[in-house]
Amino acid sequence: MNYKTYIYIISVLLSTFAISGINFNNFFKKNKVVEAKILVILFCIALGFLVGTFVITFMECSKII
C-alpha cells in the first residue's frame, strides 16, 4: 500500500475519534438507533476523506515549492 492509503485510514480514525465526542441524541427520533449509527459512520468516512485529501494535496503542493 502506498502512503495515500495510510493517510486516509488515519484520517478516518481521527474523524471517528473526533465525532464520538458529539452527542447526537437530540438530532434523531426515538427508536431510530440503526439509522443514527449509519449516519455517524457516513459522517466519519466523509470527514476522513476530506481531511485526507487536504493532507495529500498539501503534501504534494509543498513538494512543488
C-alpha positions in Angstrom: 0.0 0.0 0.0 1.1 3.5 -0.7 1.2 6.5 1.7 -2.2 7.8 0.5 -3.9 4.7 1.8 -2.3 5.2 5.2 -3.2 8.9 5.3 -6.9 8.1 4.5 -7.0 5.3 7.2 -5.5 7.6 9.8 -7.8 10.5 8.9 -10.9 8.3 9.1 -9.8 7.0 12.5 -9.1 10.6 13.7 -12.5 11.8 12.5 -14.2 8.8 14.3 -12.5 9.8 17.5 -13.5 13.5 17.0 -17.1 12.8 16.1 -17.5 10.4 19.0 -17.4 13.4 21.3 -20.6 14.9 19.9 -23.9 14.0 21.4 -26.3 13.2 18.6 -29.2 12.1 20.8 -31.2 15.3 20.2 -31.0 15.1 16.4 -32.7 11.8 15.9 -36.1 10.4 16.5 -36.7 7.8 19.2 -36.2 4.2 18.2 -34.1 5.1 15.2 -30.8 3.8 16.6 -29.6 2.0 13.4 -30.2 5.0 11.2 -28.3 7.2 13.6 -25.3 4.9 13.7 -25.3 4.7 9.9 -25.3 8.4 9.6 -22.5 8.8 12.1 -20.4 6.3 10.2 -21.1 8.1 6.9 -20.1 11.4 8.6 -16.8 9.8 9.8 -16.0 8.5 6.4 -16.8 11.8 4.7 -14.8 13.9 7.1 -11.9 11.4 7.0 -11.9 11.6 3.2 -11.9 15.4 3.2 -9.1 15.6 5.8 -7.1 13.0 4.0 -7.5 14.8 0.6 -6.4 18.0 2.2 -3.3 16.5 3.7 -2.3 14.7 0.5 -2.9 17.9 -1.6 -0.9 19.9 0.9 2.0 17.5 0.8 2.0 17.4 -3.0 1.9 21.2 -3.2 4.7 21.6 -0.7 6.9 19.5 -2.9 6.4 21.8 -5.8 7.6 24.9 -3.8 
